[in-house]
Amino acid sequence: MNDTEKVLLEGGPDDLPERIVPPPAPGPDVKIKLRGGYEHFRPTSRADNTPQGRLPVYEWWERTEIAE
């Protein structure tokens, strides 16, 4: 389980509804459902200062489509 309360998402689509989200559980990646697919974000070794404090940065790395 991740002890961090939030993570910061970097990259990916401009229309993501949130850039500060809860950490992934279980697993290392954050997966956001958007427009018939999922945007995937991986952890980096970086952190950034935000209005909610210093948060780990996750960067976008791929999109997958949801099978219908």
C-alpha positions as CSV (number, residue, x, y, z in Angstrom):
1,M,0.0,0.0,0.0
2,N,1.2,3.5,-0.9
3,D,1.5,5.9,2.1
4,T,1.2,9.0,-0.1
5,E,-2.3,10.6,-0.1
6,K,-2.1,12.1,-3.6
7,V,0.1,12.0,-6.7
8,L,0.6,14.6,-9.5
9,L,-0.1,13.6,-13.1
10,E,2.1,15.0,-15.8
11,G,1.5,14.8,-19.6
12,G,-1.3,13.0,-21.4
13,P,-4.5,14.6,-22.7
14,D,-5.1,18.3,-21.9
15,D,-8.7,17.5,-20.9
16,L,-8.0,15.2,-17.9
17,P,-10.5,16.1,-15.3
18,E,-7.9,16.1,-12.5
19,R,-4.1,16.4,-12.3
20,I,-3.9,15.6,-8.5
21,V,-5.4,12.2,-7.8
22,P,-5.2,9.4,-5.2
23,P,-2.2,7.0,-5.5
24,P,-2.7,3.7,-7.3
25,A,-3.7,0.7,-5.3
26,P,-2.8,-2.0,-6.0
27,G,0.1,-1.7,-8.4
28,P,2.5,1.0,-9.4
29,D,0.6,2.7,-12.2
30,V,-2.3,5.2,-12.2
31,K,-5.0,4.4,-14.7
32,I,-7.6,7.1,-15.6
33,K,-10.7,6.3,-17.6
34,L,-11.3,8.9,-20.3
35,R,-13.2,9.0,-23.6
36,G,-13.6,5.2,-24.2
37,G,-10.1,4.3,-23.0
38,Y,-7.6,4.5,-20.2
39,E,-4.7,6.9,-19.8
40,H,-1.8,5.3,-18.0
41,F,0.7,7.1,-15.8
42,R,3.9,5.6,-14.4
43,P,5.8,6.8,-11.3
44,T,9.0,8.9,-11.7
45,S,11.8,9.7,-9.3
46,R,10.6,13.3,-9.2
47,A,8.3,15.3,-6.9
48,D,6.8,18.7,-7.4
49,N,5.4,21.4,-5.1
50,T,1.6,21.8,-5.5
51,P,-1.1,23.7,-3.6
52,Q,-1.6,20.3,-1.8
53,G,2.1,20.0,-0.8
54,R,5.0,18.2,-2.3
55,L,3.7,15.3,-4.3
56,P,5.3,12.4,-6.3
57,V,5.1,12.9,-10.1
58,Y,3.6,10.3,-12.4
59,E,4.1,10.8,-16.1
60,W,1.8,9.7,-19.0
61,W,3.2,6.7,-21.0
62,E,0.3,5.2,-23.0
63,R,-3.4,5.0,-23.8
64,T,-5.4,1.8,-24.1
65,E,-8.9,1.5,-25.6
66,I,-11.8,-0.2,-23.8
67,A,-13.1,-3.2,-25.8
68,E,-16.8,-3.0,-26.5
